[in-house]
Amino acid sequence: MSTKLNVLKHDMVPDHEIMSEEEVSALLTTYNITTEQLPKVFHDDPAVKSIGAEADNVIRIIRVSHTAGRAESYRLVVKRPKK
């Protein structure tokens, strides 16, 4: 018997979504940065795999915060280096 776990349904995992090119462009313009300056997340991260993201996608992570209400963070998906 095999049960597939959807990590995004766990209470401790925040919402993840792939950003469109327009959203990424607006984000980079707002903060005057390049994608390489964003924090990174590996392509084989369970949440990243779950939403179907690939290398060079930008992910929006939305957390519920008791103090801020809603907190967004952004990550650039990168391939894990070969050993």
C-alpha positions in Angstrom: 0.0 0.0 0.0 1.5 3.3 -1.1 0.2 6.7 0.0 1.5 9.8 -1.7 2.0 12.7 0.6 1.2 16.2 -0.6 3.6 18.4 1.4 1.6 21.6 0.6 -1.4 20.3 2.6 0.7 20.1 5.8 -0.2 22.9 8.3 3.5 23.9 8.7 4.2 24.4 5.0 3.3 27.8 3.7 1.6 28.4 0.3 4.0 28.3 -2.7 3.3 29.6 -6.2 5.2 30.1 -9.4 5.3 33.7 -10.4 4.6 34.9 -13.9 7.2 36.7 -16.0 5.3 40.0 -15.5 5.2 39.5 -11.7 8.9 38.7 -11.6 9.7 41.8 -13.7 7.6 44.0 -11.3 9.3 42.5 -8.3 12.8 43.1 -9.6 11.9 46.6 -10.6 10.4 47.4 -7.2 13.4 46.3 -5.3 16.0 47.2 -8.0 17.6 43.8 -8.0 18.3 40.9 -10.4 17.1 37.3 -10.0 20.5 36.2 -8.9 20.2 38.4 -5.8 17.1 36.5 -4.7 17.5 33.8 -2.1 17.7 30.3 -3.7 15.8 27.1 -3.3 16.8 23.8 -4.9 14.7 22.3 -7.7 14.3 19.1 -5.8 12.8 20.7 -2.7 9.5 18.8 -1.9 7.3 21.9 -2.0 9.0 23.1 -5.3 8.5 19.8 -6.9 4.9 19.7 -5.7 4.0 22.8 -7.6 5.9 21.8 -10.7 8.5 24.6 -10.6 11.7 24.2 -12.6 15.2 25.9 -12.5 15.0 29.7 -13.1 11.4 30.0 -11.9 10.7 32.5 -9.2 8.6 31.2 -6.3 6.4 33.3 -4.1 6.0 31.9 -0.6 3.1 33.2 1.4 3.1 32.7 5.2 0.4 33.6 7.7 2.0 35.7 10.4 0.5 36.5 13.8 2.2 40.0 13.8 2.2 40.9 10.1 -1.0 39.1 9.0 0.6 38.0 5.7 4.2 37.8 4.8 5.5 37.1 1.3 9.0 36.0 0.4 10.6 35.1 -2.9 13.0 32.4 -4.0 14.8 31.6 -7.3 14.7 27.9 -8.1 18.2 26.5 -8.9 19.5 23.1 -9.8 21.5 21.3 -7.0 25.2 21.1 -7.9 26.4 17.7 -9.0 28.8 16.0 -6.6 
